[in-house]
Amino acid sequence: MRKNIVAGNWKMNTTLEEGVELANNVNALLKERKPNCDVVVCVPFTHLTSVNAVLEPELVGLGAENCSEHVKGAYTGEVSASMVKSTGAKYVILGHSERRQYFGENNEQLLAKTQLALENGLTPIFCVGEVLEERENGSYNDVVQGQVEALFSLSPEDFSKIVIAYEPVWAIGTGKTATAEQAQDMHAHIRKVVESKYGKEIADNTSILYGGSCKPSNAKELFAKPDVDGGLIGGAALDAESFMGIVDAFN
Ligand code: 13P
């Protein structure tokens, strides 16, 4: 069956020193408990190697927040999937709404990034989600379906390695969480969309995380829903205790 996962997305926060301290604190708190989920932290590129050195891989997985759609070469400032992999990272967030919105990432680029991540043995945490206008005009199911279908040229074997994160853009960093019912409805919809292409077994085995103002106080209710398999956590992942409060929601 599919895994439960709580993943932190640090975004563009923490200096290297602060990031290593946060990772150390997360690692120490995980040593004291037996989480009922996999725990992952996705950190800025500059922090990957140093954070990898302080995390115990059996307690917490490491991920990046993005990677290039190109293999290598003259792309100044870019970081490739193989570079990410070489730091010890196992995951990479792709298609975050902030990348789609502020950096214009489109479906074609995201498919290329996903393919390169998979070729390099990284697990993509592929983000989808509608903006407020799409929630309000009722097109949200179609919008998210289109974002998932952008990956439908992947082989079943490849698709089965992907984690999906549903992050309604209106809930990110706003303190305005989707209700557990809204999350459940969308997660069930996503699973149906996956099933229509890849069949029930792959759909049932795909972990679908919720992201958007998830915190210790609302995680339990969200994670109790049958199709919500964990969370992708922004702000609350920047404090080890509150991140752990979300991990503990699975206990
Ligand atoms: P917040 O938890 O800060 O709303 O961010 C969610 C997110 O974007 C995680 O990727």
Residues whose N, C-alpha, C, O or C-beta is under 5 A from the ligand:
A	BS01	13P	N9 A171 I172 G173 T174 G211 G212 S213 C214 L232 I233 G234 G235 A236
